[in-house]
């Protein structure tokens, strides 16, 4: 049975999927070749289906359209453009060998890790604009080091594979995008964190001026989570919910006075 969605892939299938994404995005294979390799993998074939006998080729070829769900397909100058889907709030690679990653929606990372990753994401934007491939690779490695933990101290393997680092980066960015664009269900309630990043009636953004590192000092002044070190060790969702509560109350009070 062919998975109908990115989130239905097993960790092994997803790892191979990322390999194919990179091969396609670097021009080593065409979108059609990626589709052929992908469907072969999802059907459990040992080789690309195109080398099998004609009856099998025809049978699989008739199903090739089913992997279109893994792409955003647009048209440009009469030509179909395939953009592989890689965004998900689910951690599709929760572990790799002796490395353990974060939970879905980054549930178990600290506020300090969250801020570190945000700073890396900003640096990544600069590196990508400047086409600095060396810096891009370094930054991706840092994402992996922050989000994945070696669970076996006996092993000498202390360096994450580049593909896991790439996943760390796109997974963090996917969750971050969800946070500031769509309501997030928490304990049965839809929380719209986007109010933290808007500036209605001159209200400051949560990360205004001093950035997210400055947020830690601002929250520390409230004493809710302790000092800055303790805040950085607090689950990031707890801090985000506190910031949301403060912003919501501030906006509500302003509306009540107007």
Secondary structure, DSSP 8 states (H G I E B T S, - for coil): ---SSGGGS-HHHHHHHHHHHHHHHTTSS-HHHHHHHHHHHHTT-SS-GGGS-HHHHHHHHTTGGGGGGGEEEEEETTEEEEEE----SS-TTSEETTEE---GGGTT-BHHHHHHHHHHHHHHHHHHHTT-HHHHHHHHHHHHHHH-EE--TT----S--HHHHHHHHHHHHHHHHHHHHS-EEETTEEE-GGGGG--GGG---TTTTTHHHHHHHHHHTTTSS-SHHHHHTSBHHHHHHHHHHHHHHHHHHHHHH-
